[in-house]
Amino acid sequence: MSPLRRLLVGATLLAGPLPGGAQPAGAEPARVHRVAPGETLSHIALHNLGDPSLWPAIYEANRDRIKDPSVIYPGQELAVPELDPARREAVRREAHARNGPGNGVSAGRNGHATGAGNGP
């Protein structure tokens, strides 16, 4: 088990739910995803949550590690929260409000994500 996963599981057991519905929380600790070159939060949301528009949930769960949602780095370990159906819909609305139907995040040079369009 990676040090980040141990920390997340321990924090989940001690702290419980985080404000705003962010995970890890309760009985369902977050999964951990290691960022690969060229990935964006949208890619990670698609592959781990089945919907690229759920990227804001990953950003919120990792605010201590991600300062700008359009800039993530290969090798970063990010928590991927479990989302119930109501939270999924709320996150989709948030993503749509930020940038329209797409999220405006695309892969940039050097494997870093960069903002495209008018979104993060």
N, C-alpha and C positions, 0 to 999 in steps of 0.2 A: 504494500500500500504506500502510495507516495506521501510525502510530508504534507502536501496541501490537502489530500483526501483525509488524512488523519485529523488535521486541523478542522476541516469542515464537519466531519462526523462528530468530533468532540464539541465543537461550537454548537452544533444542532442539539446535542443532548443537554447542554448546559443552558443555552439561551432560548430555545424555542423559536417561534415565528418572528420574523423581522418585520419592521414597519412597512406598510404599503404592499404587502403580499409577496415581497421578495423572498427567495429561497436561498440557502437551505433552511428548512423549518420543519418542526413537528416530526412525524414518523417517516417522512420521505426525504432523506438527505439528497442533496444535489449530486449529479454525476460530475465528473471532472473531464474536461476535454483539453488536450494539448494542441495548440494552434500549429497548423502546418503552413509552409510557405504558400502565399497566395490566397489564404482563406480570409473571409470577412465574417462579421457577426451574422450576416444573412446566411452564408454557407453553413456556419455552425448550427444555426437555428434550423435550417432545412434538414441537415443530416441527423441532428439529435432530437429535434422536436417535430419534424415533419412539415414545417411551415416557415419559410424565410421571413415572413412578416412578424415572427415572434422574437426577432433579434433584440428589441428593447428589454425583454425579460432577462436576457443574458447580460446585457449592459448593466442593468440595475443590480443584478446579483454580484457583479464584479466591479462596482464603482471604486473600490479601494485599489484595484489593479488597472482599470481603464479610465484614463482622464478624458479621452475623446473617442466616441464610439466608432469613428472612422479610421482609427489608428490602433491596430493590434499587431503583435510581433510573433513570428515563429518561435515556438518553444514555450510561450506563455501557457500556464495552466489556468483554465477558466471553469468556474462552476456553471453547470447547466441545470437550472431549476426544474423541478416537476411542477406542472401547471394544471390545475383543474379546469374544466370547460369554461366556467365563468371568467377565470383569470385569463385564459387564452383569448377570449373575446375582447376583454378590456385591453389587453396588450395589442391586439390587432387594430383596435380603434386608435390607440396611442400612436402606433406606427403610421397609420393612414393620416392622422392629423399632422404628424411631423413632416411627412414627405409625399403625400398622395399615396396611390396604390403601391408603388415600389418604395424601397427604403433609401435609394440614392447612395448606397455604399458599394464600392467596387474595388477590385484588387488593383493595387498600384505597383510601381517599380519596387524592386528589392523584396518582394513578398509582403509588403506592408499594405494594409487597407487604406484607401484614400476616399474622401468624400467626392461624390459626383452629383451634379445637379444642385438642388437647393437643400439637400438634407445632410445629415451627419456623415 
